[in-house]
């Protein structure tokens, strides 16, 4: 096992304007020397996103109020199958997801799309609410797009709950359901969403979804982070971007690297924006996973400040714990990064 090349020091910084104290683990020798010339050229060709900030940006208080230019929340009802017997197709389920469309959405314009998974004890309405009762995070997204901090994109809020709304409240069951969710995600949810709304997908066949993977992301907090890692494990064919937050999957870095190789992908084919607060009860295990990945023996994962010099970023805001405030701030910063090469 290689010795860690990143030394973390928590620095109590004075808050300046709207920036929050945060440890950035994305600067080290690997980010400039880890990729060979061809890999760098490939990454620059696909470099659709911005630069990882040194510090997380606070969500401005004004962003919690309704914006002038407001996007919409739309309920999408779709058909799928019971999770544990999915392949047998014996028990049909009808489920809902909520879809955020940016202000002035046009059906003839192509949009990037990001799927956001809720955590435990939650459902598809937890993160952004509904059309009649949105959470303040919906206002945050509206403002960020209106002010040009975030690219206009489609957000999808699904649920891994299976036969009961309370499934996510059972920790052991939720672990199993997140491991099964990829079947529904790829075969039912994505086709239902992306056949209705305008993305970069030419068609919703598996081949069509593969061709548009550069324009699709998945993220989540807590158990939603576990769901994100499961998506990384099973669905690299269909997703380029991942945003796991405060929820670990495996502390075996070589195993995580093997998952990439088994799916036929290289380090330049994905980017992971990870975050967890220093006071989060999940931080220790989450950090252990991220550091193990960075230290994988084949250098599959490399810390970087952008897609041109790495494929892994890890932000650790000082004093943040395991709560909705941290979740919203991580999502806000991550979504401002993806597909935003001007930032």
Buried (B, 14 or more C-beta within 10 A) or exposed (E): EEEEEBEBEEEEEEEEEEBBBBBBBBBBEBBBEBBEEEBBEBBEEBBBBBBBBEBBBBBBEEBBEEBEEBBBBBEBEBEBBBBBEBEEEEBEBEBBBBBBBBBEBEEEEEBBBBBBBBBBBBBBBBBBBBEEEBBBBBBBBBBBBBEEBBBBBBBBBBBBBBEEEEBBEBEEBBBBBBBBBBBBBBBBBBBBBBEBBBBBBEEBEBEBBEBBBBBBBBBBBBBBBBBBBBBBBBBBBBBBBBBBBBBBBBBEBBBBBBBBEEBEBBBBBBBBBBBBBBEBEBBEBBBBBBBBBBBBEEBBBBBBBBBBBBBBBBBBBBBBBBEBEBBBBBBBBBBBBBBBEEB
